[in-house]
Amino acid sequence: MLELRPTCEHCNTSLPPASTEAMICSFECTFCRDCVALLHNVCPHCGGGFAPRPVRPAHDWKHGNPLANHPATTKVTHNPVDLAAHAVLVAQLKHRSPAPR
């Protein structure tokens, strides 16, 4: 189950569970859309791409799976990216789309 991390790892912008601005990589590294653009859609931790983070339903539509039963984490992961070092990774990966990385 996704943690639904509360903030962008780079800029620490709030990303509440229903945010459509939250983007995640396959390891659930979480960044806002602006930082994903700044990072050239390259996760600084794994080199993968980002996808919109799903929104967990607030209402119990079926099977007891709403946000109230499975709340988002409150643990903040604020780890600003060293953009100069990240540029080296981006240079290596810029000609590959996220899928074959």
Order of alpha helices (4+ residues) and beta strands (2+ residues): beta-beta-alpha-beta-alpha
